[in-house]
Amino acid sequence: MLSASVRLIGEKKAGTFRRSMLSGTKFWEIIVANFATELILVVFQTFLTFVVLRIMTGKDPLGSILLCFVMFVLDGIFGMSLGKPIFASV
């Protein structure tokens, strides 16, 4: 959430959002681009979490590793989405 909100606040302060809108970029294209980059970060952080968990404890999560991974990624996406309503005030 912090990463998404800091990025959007920075874009608003720098004026890149308005310049992008003036250059013909559509609102949904900006949102999709932000979401895609944040999704890549969330997947990478989740992968690192599993690697560190495996190294430090030497144990795998109980149950399906794929399901745990998907749940961690969804948790990251939901947290990231809490920073998105900033665009509503632009």
PELIN-V297910 format. One record per residue. N is the residue number from 1. SS is DSSP state (alpha for helix, beta for strand, coil for the rest). PHI is phi in radians with two decimals (999 if undefined). D_LAST is the distance of its C-alpha to the last C-alpha in whole Angstrom. Layout:
n: <N;N>
ss: <SS;SS>
phi: <PHI;PHI>
d_last: <D_LAST;D_LAST>
This chain:
n: <1;2;3;4;5;6;7;8;9;10;11;12;13;14;15;16;17;18;19;20;21;22;23;24;25;26;27;28;29;30;31;32;33;34;35;36;37;38;39;40;41;42;43;44;45;46;47;48;49;50;51;52;53;54;55;56;57;58;59;60;61;62;63;64;65;66;67;68;69;70;71;72;73;74;75;76;77;78;79;80;81;82;83;84;85;86;87;88;89;90>
ss: <coil;alpha;alpha;alpha;alpha;alpha;alpha;alpha;alpha;alpha;alpha;alpha;alpha;alpha;coil;alpha;alpha;alpha;alpha;alpha;alpha;alpha;coil;coil;coil;coil;alpha;alpha;alpha;alpha;alpha;alpha;alpha;alpha;alpha;alpha;alpha;alpha;alpha;alpha;alpha;alpha;alpha;alpha;alpha;alpha;alpha;alpha;alpha;alpha;alpha;alpha;alpha;alpha;alpha;alpha;alpha;coil;coil;coil;coil;coil;coil;coil;alpha;alpha;alpha;alpha;alpha;alpha;alpha;alpha;alpha;alpha;alpha;alpha;alpha;alpha;alpha;alpha;alpha;coil;coil;alpha;alpha;alpha;alpha;alpha;alpha;coil>
phi: <999;-1.10;-1.09;-1.15;-1.23;-1.12;-1.09;-1.24;-1.14;-1.08;-1.14;-1.18;-1.17;-1.35;1.46;-1.19;-1.12;-1.15;-1.12;-1.14;-1.16;-1.22;-1.40;1.84;-1.27;-1.44;-1.02;-1.16;-1.17;-1.18;-1.10;-1.12;-1.13;-1.11;-1.12;-1.13;-1.19;-1.18;-1.10;-1.08;-1.11;-1.12;-1.11;-1.12;-1.13;-1.15;-1.07;-1.10;-1.08;-1.16;-1.13;-1.13;-1.04;-1.18;-1.22;-1.28;-1.76;1.30;-2.17;-1.58;-1.11;-1.25;1.57;-1.29;-1.16;-1.09;-1.14;-1.09;-1.08;-1.09;-1.15;-1.12;-1.14;-1.09;-1.08;-1.15;-1.16;-1.14;-1.13;-1.12;-1.18;-1.17;-1.52;-1.30;-1.06;-1.05;-1.12;-1.15;-1.61;-1.39>
d_last: <18;18;18;15;13;15;14;10;10;12;10;8;11;13;10;12;9;9;12;13;11;14;16;16;15;14;11;14;15;13;13;16;17;15;17;20;20;20;23;25;25;25;28;30;29;31;34;34;34;37;39;39;40;43;44;44;45;47;46;44;42;44;44;42;40;38;37;36;34;32;31;30;28;26;26;24;22;21;21;18;16;16;13;11;10;7;5;6;4;0>
